[in-house]
């Protein structure tokens, strides 16, 4: 039997040697990459399939990161957690309602002036087409307009169907908003208990490290939301002042759109700038559009070179390529909501993975010197390096931290 096993072993060695090493390594990498790719595809498919639930939960988590510091401040002043949550939510909804009312009022007030300026611009374009180098006849322009009107009439059914779909989308949006609000209430009032329950499903020997990594990830999300909101405010004020100085109508709605678009990195700034330049072009002419374009580029340079490195810092520092790829994947998987949530999710995962890797390296470095059963050494290394709003994870602080 031993001779037969030795013979089989020699045959296996001969077969292994007959296959080039490069091919063996490539095959090993290939099937592993296929498994990882299939797992990622399955995860994305599940997220897309349950997007009706996943997106509200993710938005609620994003809003919780924005509001949790305020709730924590009230709780530290001995305000009951439920009352603090109610105060912050009601205050946030009141501010949101006031801003939306003001924006809608300003849009309604500025719309007639925009329509008048657009009409004047269209008249100038028509005169240029007739009297300029193009040399079109008035009959050709009239015929083109008649064709456009007839096209709209022929596709009236599709337009009506699109309007009905828009109305249904508004209803779904209201339902999603109520779901987000419901989830947000529980995140703010009982987020600690929810996270503790989730961590209990992790094996006990890594539970402390996972708990700490999750808390650092949420702290990173808090920092990301704060920094992004500050950058969005600066963008909106800068572009709003520039549009007002040039005399472009609908300054407040455009500034508000710039603020909201800033939460989608890179793509949001490009879209908001393009809309501002387009409104300036159709309402104030080519020169005003060039001035607005220069203002938009200047504000975006200030954002990318000064504000983001200063405010975001290394805690949520992400490579631009990673940001672009994350936005693209999120856009393909879940549309605008995916593009909005992809970068915050990447920031949380980045902070959590870095925390796990750092703790693993620290534990491996000290495993030969310290007793692994000692409580003082069992605490994950680096747990004192906590971000703003990050709890201690239920672990005992050392003397320096307690002081």
Beta strands, then each sheet from edge to edge (+ up, - down):
end
